[in-house]
Structure formats: structure tokens, C-alpha cells
Amino acid sequence: MNLPTRTLGTTGPRTAAVGLGCMGMSALYGESDRAESVATVHAALDAGVTLLDTGDFYAMGHNEMLIGEALRSAPAAARANALTSVKFGALRDPDGGWSGYDGRPQAVRNFVAYSLQRLGVDHIDVYRIARLDPDVPIEETVGAIAELVEKGHVRHIGLSEVGAETIRRAAATAPISDLQIEYSLISRGIEDTILPTTRELGIGITAYGVLSRGLISGHYTRDRQLTPGDFRSFSPRFQGENLDHNLDLVEQLRKIAEQKGVSVAQIAIAWVLSRGDDIVPLIGARSRTRLTEALGALDVTLDDTELAAIEAAVPAGAAAGERYPAAQMAHLDSER
Ligand SMILES: NC(=O)c1ccc[n+]([C@@H]2O[C@H](COP(=O)([O-])OP(=O)(O)OC[C@H]3O[C@@H](n4cnc5c(N)ncnc54)[C@H](OP(=O)(O)O)[C@@H]3O)[C@@H](O)[C@H]2O)c1
């Protein structure tokens, strides 16, 4: 299948207009099915998706090994088109705990050496620290990745969840392909200063949480049973009255989707796609069924009247609850 394409910034790779976010296949959204996960990666590549996003800390290497397995067993042509986007820097422990970030140059070199092995590739297409390490200037972390680019271990440098000042400092150090950051109908914080900054500097956006982790997918219900460790069991937007309020917003979206003959998830993804050619939404599908639905968004065009109706149904700032618990919000340079 031929999918529309977009380029990640002025220096980044050309990719299908949506990427596949693989995190949920290993972590944070409860049980997942390994065979179905691999089949979903294969189906995505077969459909023309190219960008596969992961983090070395998603279940401590599990997600990279899963992608490695999927790449090894994919047809050679699909494997050749695949682009890997890897986040590093988060420190874990054997019990799954989190203990900060490490962006020191020697840590960057260490992280990438392991990622290349787990993925079974000879280079990573886009490499980025997941969160700014407050103890290491961004110039040092980005400078270390730039050396990996020179050596051929990495092709492009990305950023994740950082604010305008850090973006400028990073871009002054080396070419940056894209900023990975949450962006959806109910997470529009980047519109004020971050998006104008990336546009000024020719940096693309890989948008995550376009379905707000399933909340605005149209499939999430109040009685959903969550397993321990599921992000949604502690995310403010999924709790009590916040959840009630946010699901009411989804019902407003559902009316628009039904009128158009598409699904709520497709409206939410199509809205992000409509915000500019510099934005590539990452789809967090964990099954082929969800993937098919998400890819259907590429056929959904929203005209001005429909966009206005969507904006009226879910105005900027309409969501109840922050996008992360307070302790995790504190790690977001993008929220300062
Ligand atoms: N840079 C960062 O800080 C950061 C943070 C988080 C994520 N990410 C990356 O961004 C990717 C996407 O984020 P996300 O997984 O939170 O995104 P998302 O697309 O907002 O949420 C994915 C969840 O939505 C539900 N869903 C319902 N219908 C769907 C459909 N048609 N297609 C896809 N999902 C559907 C699924 O939950 P069920 O399967 O439970 O139904 C799925 O697990 C991640 O995989 C990761 O690679 C980056």
C-alpha cells in the first residue's frame, strides 16, 4: 500500500505520514500478546508504515527485542524501508522502578551500544533522550549523539518533551530532525511557544498520545479493568470526575464522527494530521484491528466546517486533569 509521506524537519528522514508507536506492546497499557504485537508490526510495514518508535527502557529492552524480532522476520523489502526511532536515558531497576535520567556522553554511548544489539540493526535512524537530564547540559547529550552520527551508528538526532529554550540550544549544537511530544485534541500545550519554535528552526514533530492513551479513541469505557502498572491507573485524566468529564467530551466527538461515517479514533488522528505537514502522529496500536482503524484516518479529510465543529466540541484546554501525575510532570522540560 502507498501511504502519504512527510519529512521530519528539514534534515530528517522521509517517513509515512503516521508512525507506529510500539511502547504499548511491552509496557504501560497492561497485558499484551507477543504474537499479535509482531503481527501488528508486520502489518504496519506491509501497509507502508516506515517509522517504528520505541524506548530502550520500555520494559527494560523488551520492546527493542520485540521490534528486532519483527524486523528479522519481516520481508526484506519491508525491513529495508523501516526506520527506527529510539529513546534512551531513563534509568530503571529490576522491579520496574524508575530512577531518573542519564544524558552524559559516556552513558549515551553505552545506551546506543545495547540498543543496536537488541534491535539487531547497524544504525538507529533517530536517536533521542526521553527527558532532559537536569544535571547534563543538552549540548553535551546532543553533542554525544552527533559523534554517533559521524561514526554511522545513528542517522538523525531527535528531542523529546523539551521546551523552546532547550530546543534552541540543541539546534545550535547539531541538526535536529524532530521533537517527540504529546499532542492531541486534549493536549494542545505545544501550540503557544514550542510549535512556533520548531517551525522557525525547521524541526518536525512526532506526536504521541494522539488518542490520549486510548482515552479519546472512542473505545475507552468507565468500567475498564486496568492491571497494576497500567499508566491509566494513575494518570490524572483517567480518575474519577476527570474521567467522567473527559469521556463526555468523547461523546461530543462521537456525534461528529458518526455524522461523517468514521470512528472517533479516526477523527482524533485526522485532526492531528490536519495541524501541519511537519507533524507525524505516532499510532499506539497493539493489534492489527486497531492498526487498520488508525490507518483509516489517512483517508479522512476534515474541511473547515468540520474542523470548527471539532474545535467547538473539544476546545483547547477542555480536558480535566494533567497529562501526567505530578512527579512525572516535574521531569517535563516542555512544561516549564
Ligand atoms: N516521548 C515520550 O515521552 C513518549 C511518551 C509516551 C509514548 N511515546 C511513544 O508514542 C507512542 C504512541 O503513544 P501512545 O501509545 O500513548 O498513543 P495513543 O495512540 O494515544 O494510545 C494508544 C492506546 O490507544 C488505544 N487505542 C484505541 N483505539 C486505537 C486505535 N485505533 N489505534 C491505536 N490505539 C488505539 C490502545 O489502547 P488499548 O490497546 O488498551 O485499547 C492503545 O494502547 C508510544 O507507543 C511510544 O512509542 C512517547
Ligand as a Chemical Component Dictionary entry (heavy atoms), coordinates in Angstrom:
data_LIG
# 
_chem_comp.id                   LIG 
_chem_comp.type                 NON-POLYMER 
_chem_comp.pdbx_formal_charge   0 
_chem_comp.three_letter_code    LIG 
# 
loop_
_chem_comp_atom.comp_id 
_chem_comp_atom.atom_id 
_chem_comp_atom.alt_atom_id 
_chem_comp_atom.type_symbol 
_chem_comp_atom.charge 
_chem_comp_atom.model_Cartn_x 
_chem_comp_atom.model_Cartn_y 
_chem_comp_atom.model_Cartn_z 
_chem_comp_atom.pdbx_ordinal 
LIG N1  N1  N 0  8.391  10.732 24.052 1  
LIG C1  C1  C 0  7.586  10.389 25.026 2  
LIG O1  O1  O 0  7.673  10.896 26.128 3  
LIG C2  C2  C 0  6.539  9.333  24.785 4  
LIG C3  C3  C 0  5.601  9.074  25.789 5  
LIG C4  C4  C 0  4.631  8.113  25.531 6  
LIG C5  C5  C 0  4.600  7.457  24.316 7  
LIG N2  N2  N 1  5.541  7.723  23.369 8  
LIG C6  C6  C 0  5.560  6.998  22.075 9  
LIG O2  O2  O 0  4.386  7.309  21.365 10 
LIG C7  C7  C 0  3.702  6.112  21.009 11 
LIG C8  C8  C 0  2.226  6.350  20.972 12 
LIG O3  O3  O 0  1.786  6.759  22.267 13 
LIG P1  P1  P 0  0.541  6.117  22.940 14 
LIG O4  O4  O 0  0.687  4.627  22.819 15 
LIG O5  O5  O -1 0.326  6.697  24.271 16 
LIG O6  O6  O 0  -0.571 6.613  21.943 17 
LIG P2  P2  P 0  -2.092 6.618  21.776 18 
LIG O7  O7  O 0  -2.280 6.274  20.338 19 
LIG O8  O8  O 0  -2.644 7.876  22.306 20 
LIG O9  O9  O 0  -2.681 5.484  22.712 21 
LIG C9  C9  C 0  -2.568 4.161  22.375 22 
LIG C10 C10 C 0  -3.673 3.372  23.022 23 
LIG O10 O10 O 0  -4.938 3.790  22.491 24 
LIG C11 C11 C 0  -5.820 2.700  22.414 25 
LIG N3  N3  N 0  -6.480 2.668  21.082 26 
LIG C12 C12 C 0  -7.804 2.568  20.857 27 
LIG N4  N4  N 0  -8.064 2.590  19.546 28 
LIG C13 C13 C 0  -6.901 2.663  18.910 29 
LIG C14 C14 C 0  -6.543 2.707  17.548 30 
LIG N5  N5  N 0  -7.445 2.646  16.563 31 
LIG N6  N6  N 0  -5.247 2.783  17.229 32 
LIG C15 C15 C 0  -4.328 2.841  18.190 33 
LIG N7  N7  N 0  -4.590 2.806  19.520 34 
LIG C16 C16 C 0  -5.893 2.721  19.878 35 
LIG C17 C17 C 0  -4.973 1.465  22.638 36 
LIG O11 O11 O 0  -5.275 1.003  23.926 37 
LIG P3  P3  P 0  -5.787 -0.461 24.113 38 
LIG O12 O12 O 0  -4.844 -1.322 23.333 39 
LIG O13 O13 O 0  -5.718 -0.644 25.576 40 
LIG O14 O14 O 0  -7.192 -0.445 23.544 41 
LIG C18 C18 C 0  -3.548 1.916  22.653 42 
LIG O15 O15 O 0  -2.761 1.209  23.581 43 
LIG C19 C19 C 0  4.172  5.078  22.035 44 
LIG O16 O16 O 0  3.996  3.768  21.571 45 
LIG C20 C20 C 0  5.596  5.487  22.222 46 
LIG O17 O17 O 0  6.390  4.917  21.193 47 
LIG C21 C21 C 0  6.486  8.662  23.595 48 
# 
loop_
_chem_comp_bond.comp_id 
_chem_comp_bond.atom_id_1 
_chem_comp_bond.atom_id_2 
_chem_comp_bond.value_order 
_chem_comp_bond.pdbx_ordinal 
LIG N1  C1  SING 1  
LIG C1  O1  DOUB 2  
LIG C1  C2  SING 3  
LIG C2  C3  SING 4  
LIG C2  C21 DOUB 5  
LIG C3  C4  DOUB 6  
LIG C4  C5  SING 7  
LIG C5  N2  DOUB 8  
LIG N2  C6  SING 9  
LIG N2  C21 SING 10 
LIG C6  O2  SING 11 
LIG C6  C20 SING 12 
LIG O2  C7  SING 13 
LIG C7  C8  SING 14 
LIG C7  C19 SING 15 
LIG C8  O3  SING 16 
LIG O3  P1  SING 17 
LIG P1  O4  DOUB 18 
LIG P1  O5  SING 19 
LIG P1  O6  SING 20 
LIG O6  P2  SING 21 
LIG P2  O7  DOUB 22 
LIG P2  O8  SING 23 
LIG P2  O9  SING 24 
LIG O9  C9  SING 25 
LIG C9  C10 SING 26 
LIG C10 O10 SING 27 
LIG C10 C18 SING 28 
LIG O10 C11 SING 29 
LIG C11 N3  SING 30 
LIG C11 C17 SING 31 
LIG N3  C12 SING 32 
LIG N3  C16 SING 33 
LIG C12 N4  DOUB 34 
LIG N4  C13 SING 35 
LIG C13 C14 SING 36 
LIG C13 C16 DOUB 37 
LIG C14 N5  SING 38 
LIG C14 N6  DOUB 39 
LIG N6  C15 SING 40 
LIG C15 N7  DOUB 41 
LIG N7  C16 SING 42 
LIG C17 O11 SING 43 
LIG C17 C18 SING 44 
LIG O11 P3  SING 45 
LIG P3  O12 DOUB 46 
LIG P3  O13 SING 47 
LIG P3  O14 SING 48 
LIG C18 O15 SING 49 
LIG C19 O16 SING 50 
LIG C19 C20 SING 51 
LIG C20 O17 SING 52 
# 
